[in-house]
Amino acid sequence: MADPAVSRLPADVLREKAAALGCQPEDQSFAVAMDTEDPLHGLREDFHIPKMKDLPPTDPTLVCADDDCVYMCGNSLGLQPKGVRKYLEQDMDSWAKYGVFGHFEGARPWALCDEYVIEQSARIVGARQEEVACMNGLTVNLHLLLVSFYRPTATRHKILIEGKAFPSDHYAMESQIRFHGYDPATSLLLAEPRPGEHTLRTEDIVSLIEREGDAIAVVVFSGVQYYTGQLFNMAAITKAGHSKGCVVGFDLAHAVGNAELHLHDWGVDFACWCTYKYMNSGAGGLAGAFVHENHADATDAPRFVGWWGHQMSTRFQMDNKLDLSPGVNGFRLSNPPPLLVSPLLASLDVFQKTTMADLRRKSVLLTGYLELLIKKFYPKPAAGEVTGRPWVDIITPSDPAQRGCQLSLMFSMPIGSVFTQLERRGVACDKREPNVLRIAPAPLYNSFSDVHRFVSLLGQSLQAAQL
Ligand SMILES: Cc1ncc(COP(=O)(O)O)c(C=O)c1O
């Protein structure tokens, strides 16, 4: 996938910049200089960064209480945009002042409130506005879309997903297969990495689709793999699926707001995403759904329908004669929730100050910086070499075009006590037992100094854990 943000290796760019500054990349002054020249650095001010003292596991004897914590957990839950409170207060004011009239009065009339987040959401996923809806939760949307897009037949009944898909996706596929009377043992096809490898090669995914495609009804991959951080080549997967007559959809939970997406141009059939990770809409935030305009007129496809899928112009005539909206809007079921729209809108206001291309350009360097420091301090020994020191295998692809902002660090030993030590030092990150840390410097609010602090605190934590 040609990615203009990665025309050069980030490590080369960083070393060159350090040399020009007369310092080493591992110097704190280098991180500070990178923040100074980062045109997006100011966006951090649009977010509430939790303080060290407020994170429950922090040990007050080990931190400066009023410092910002080292937040590397945007892959799990994004930080709160400062604009959220104002928008929520507007909603509460409308309710207090107008009661039921708030549906069509106030700052954002509730009956239409989801429309305020469509334009920006569509821009971020590379779609036309009429291809995107914001509704429900991610797994709900996945099911709703599969009701239409998974139409198994005796000869074409399989769903292809990654072997280590996120559990909710795996369960959703199994239950859809069972719902149609098929058996996951024969209808769920899992794409596994080669022995000894952690990530999937695009050529292997494509050849699996070529081999099995005649029996595959739907291919559903994630955009970015939640565990390894691998960014899949969605264009290639879509092309391969279509060439065998399969429907192709994506779960973009870890990709939206993280990678550049071109769902429309890639010809993706459907997609869905949550917004509480890199889209910073808060826990349980409003999810998104995409249906390509090629399917806009497929209103007779099987689906579950609610009144919000009925065309707006006649929706309130209540004559029980369904006049379904075309495309993704026909998948809407319920009236939209303003208290979920508002946090997302506040986050989109920040996204609007930049572009995904610029964010991605920063992200490639920021994550490249994390990679450079980890490789410098915790290099994986050569085969047969015994160092006696802890080391890290970065299981996320080293090619920046095949990853988003997250790096998954696989340690040479169990990570439990190191993780505890990191938490005591005010680091928020994510542990996967027994030995993986997922570290996600989010370019909207993380800085080069955050990455530097993380690596330095990792060193202290390893020492404190006596590893
Ligand atoms: C890749 C992926 N898919 C699905 C989900 C489930 O999302 P939800 O609970 O919002 O339905 C998650 C949650 O983190 C996820 O990471």
PDBQT file of the ligand as one rigid body, heavy atoms in Angstrom, charges set to zero:
ROOT
HETATM    1  C1  LIG A 501     -11.332  -4.839  17.336  1.00  0.00    +0.000 C 
HETATM    2  C2  LIG A 501     -12.528  -4.714  18.238  1.00  0.00    +0.000 A 
HETATM    3  N1  LIG A 501     -13.712  -5.197  17.827  1.00  0.00    +0.000 NA
HETATM    4  C3  LIG A 501     -14.798  -5.128  18.610  1.00  0.00    +0.000 A 
HETATM    5  C4  LIG A 501     -14.749  -4.545  19.853  1.00  0.00    +0.000 A 
HETATM    6  C5  LIG A 501     -15.987  -4.536  20.697  1.00  0.00    +0.000 C 
HETATM    7  O1  LIG A 501     -16.572  -3.286  20.719  1.00  0.00    +0.000 OA
HETATM    8  P1  LIG A 501     -17.931  -2.952  21.449  1.00  0.00    +0.000 P 
HETATM    9  O2  LIG A 501     -17.855  -3.465  22.860  1.00  0.00    +0.000 OA
HETATM   10  O3  LIG A 501     -17.964  -1.468  21.431  1.00  0.00    +0.000 OA
HETATM   11  O4  LIG A 501     -19.021  -3.576  20.677  1.00  0.00    +0.000 OA
HETATM   12  C6  LIG A 501     -13.530  -4.020  20.316  1.00  0.00    +0.000 A 
HETATM   13  C7  LIG A 501     -13.445  -3.400  21.650  1.00  0.00    +0.000 C 
HETATM   14  O5  LIG A 501     -12.415  -2.982  22.123  1.00  0.00    +0.000 OA
HETATM   15  C8  LIG A 501     -12.397  -4.124  19.488  1.00  0.00    +0.000 A 
HETATM   16  O6  LIG A 501     -11.198  -3.680  19.897  1.00  0.00    +0.000 OA
ENDROOT
TORSDOF 0
